[in-house]
Amino acid sequence: MFGRKKNLEQDHAPQADKEYEKKYTEDSFWDKVVKFAKTAGREVIEKALWLYYAAQQPNTPLWAKTAIYGALGYFISPIDAIPDITPVIGYADDLAVLAAAVATVATYITAEVKERAAEKLRGWFGA
């Protein structure tokens, strides 16, 4: 699934989404989430996990996966509007992009997706 661009639906995605979608890889996503979970905070990681697990669902359409991969590509990209190393506000832009993607694909963020994310969050952040 990663990196495929043969469907016409993807040709209508905003250019920025296409650029960040190219940067997305599953390994890069997990590397960033595991390494920066505590620094980024529960809310940022929760939204990233919701999107990640929603993209794994077979009923999530291609247009939604394109939006998800664009947002996750931005999240894992080392080039940010606000660098992640900036204290306090470093992940604000990431949260904004992830929240916008969550709003866009909310129909595909099911109770099952949220439970999978909650289970992972409990492992990293506790109850």
C-alpha positions in Angstrom: 0.0 0.0 0.0 2.8 2.4 0.9 3.9 4.6 -2.0 1.3 3.4 -4.6 -0.1 6.2 -6.7 -2.0 4.5 -9.5 -5.6 5.4 -8.4 -7.2 8.5 -9.8 -8.6 9.4 -6.4 -5.0 10.2 -5.2 -4.5 12.6 -8.1 -7.0 14.9 -6.4 -5.2 15.0 -3.0 -3.6 18.4 -2.1 0.1 18.6 -3.2 1.3 18.9 0.3 -0.4 15.7 1.3 1.2 13.9 -1.7 4.6 15.2 -0.6 4.3 14.0 3.0 2.6 10.8 1.9 5.9 10.0 0.0 7.8 10.4 3.3 5.6 8.0 5.2 6.8 4.5 6.0 5.5 2.2 8.6 9.0 1.8 10.1 9.6 5.5 10.3 6.2 5.9 12.0 6.9 3.4 14.7 10.5 4.7 15.2 9.2 8.2 15.9 6.2 7.1 18.1 8.4 4.9 20.3 11.2 7.3 20.5 9.2 10.5 21.2 6.0 9.2 22.8 6.7 10.8 26.2 8.0 14.1 24.7 5.2 14.4 22.2 2.6 13.6 24.8 -0.4 11.4 25.0 -2.8 13.5 22.9 -0.4 13.7 19.9 0.4 10.0 20.0 -3.3 9.1 20.5 -4.2 10.9 17.3 -1.3 9.4 15.4 -2.3 5.9 16.5 -6.0 6.5 15.6 -4.9 7.4 12.1 -2.4 4.5 11.9 -5.0 1.9 12.9 -7.7 3.5 10.8 -5.5 3.2 7.7 -5.0 -0.6 8.5 -8.8 -1.2 8.3 -9.9 -2.8 5.0 -13.0 -0.7 4.8 -11.1 2.6 4.9 -11.2 4.0 1.4 -8.2 5.1 -0.6 -9.0 8.8 -0.3 -9.0 8.5 3.5 -5.8 6.5 3.5 -4.2 9.2 1.4 -5.2 11.9 3.9 -3.9 9.6 6.8 -0.6 8.9 5.2 -0.1 12.6 4.4 -0.7 13.5 8.0 1.5 10.7 9.3 4.2 11.6 6.8 4.2 15.2 8.2 4.3 13.8 11.7 7.4 11.7 11.0 9.1 14.3 8.8 12.1 15.9 10.4 11.2 19.2 8.6 8.3 20.8 10.5 6.7 24.2 10.7 7.7 24.2 14.4 10.7 22.0 15.1 9.9 19.1 17.5 12.8 20.0 19.7 11.3 23.4 20.5 10.2 23.2 24.2 6.5 23.2 25.0 5.2 24.0 21.4 7.3 21.7 19.4 4.5 19.3 18.7 1.7 21.8 18.3 1.9 21.8 14.5 2.0 18.0 14.5 -1.1 17.9 16.7 -2.9 20.4 14.4 -2.1 18.3 11.3 -3.1 15.1 13.0 -6.3 16.6 14.4 -7.3 17.9 10.9 -6.8 14.4 9.5 -8.8 12.9 12.3 -11.7 15.3 11.6 -11.4 14.4 7.9 -11.5 10.7 8.3 -13.5 10.5 11.6 -16.0 8.0 10.1 -13.3 5.4 9.8 -11.9 5.9 13.3 -14.1 3.2 14.9 -14.4 1.9 18.4 -12.1 -0.9 17.5 -9.5 1.5 16.2 -9.7 3.6 19.4 -9.4 0.5 21.6 -6.3 -0.7 19.8 -4.8 2.8 20.3 -5.9 2.9 23.9 -4.2 -0.4 24.6 -0.9 0.8 23.1 -1.2 4.1 25.0 -1.7 2.2 28.3 1.5 0.4 27.7 3.5 3.6 27.2 1.7 6.1 29.5 -0.1 3.9 32.0 -3.8 4.1 32.9 
